Amino acid sequence: MLSTLSRSKFVRIAGVATLMLSSNVSLAQEPSQCQKVTFSDPGWTDIGATNGITTTLLDALGYQTNVFLLGVPVGFESLKSGEVDLFMGNWMPAQTGFIDKYKQDIDQVRTNLEGVKFTLAVPDFVYEAGVKDFADLNKFAKEFRNRIYGIEAGAPANQNLQKMIDSGDFDLADWKVVESGEQAMLTQVNRSVRRDKFIVFLGWEPHPMNVNYNLKYLTGGDDYFGPNYGGATINTLSRKGYSQECHNVGKLVNNLVFSLNMENEIIGEVLNNAQNPKVAAKAWITEHPEVLNSWLQGVTTYEGKNGLDAVKKHLAL
């Protein structure tokens, strides 16, 4: 039987536990290693935007963040090895091969963006000239110089295009995928548009290219990019067991859902006004503070204090 003192102590402990369970306060501070949060970024402006949002919130919550510029294959390997904690840019179905390969070694946290497009695109004057479908490309092979402009080497989308060429689909066996970074590809698009030259390239939304240029997406690529012009979702991934180990960060990234308009606006600031992605993301949050209520639901600071209050104070809202 418990002594009077022991019973009193037990009641106090039980009362504190009940209070904590009924509040948004974390039951236990995360392990010290959780204070440092690392991200993978393939160098895409849309992922720069979402990383900017997430790191801004984490900084305000008392965490230390670091973003590593890694190609998609290296990024997945880094998640597997535990060198990277989070990847906000799992484009599906384009990265299905990587998910199939690493699904035992990573955790799929949630879908953070829907309504995405990702397939081949052309300027509107090329579209009006008769290039409306993948099957139309080879009819204008000379004008295109048998080239499709892709993104960085090793990207799954480039691999899909190469597979299409290797298989001889759409009579493109003599074509070449020009691999380069996103910015180099868009520089070539800009140059071609200004000179009224034909170009076909990987296009996607969210991205300010949809505002900066008059683009048309091609039909016919369902076997390689999926239906609805490569209709896609973007998912958040973590290293295996991360949300259990670092429960507060895990709660935050599980809350984070983005929109096409949000990302287009942030990316536009980055590309059109040479703004740092994190600075642009912070400015967007400041202008749209209403998003914080859902993003920070049940989230605390690293020290266990109210997360929403801390972020508002950090952003001077």
Beta strands, then each sheet from edge to edge (+ up, - down):
strand 1: 36-41
strand 2: 64-69
strand 3: 86-92
strand 4: 106-123
strand 5: 147-149
strand 6: 176-178
strand 7: 201-205
strand 8: 215-217
strand 9: 232-239
sheet 1: 2+ 1+ 3+ 9- 4+ 7-
sheet 2: 2+ 1+ 3+ 9- 4+ 8-
sheet 3: 5+ 6+
end
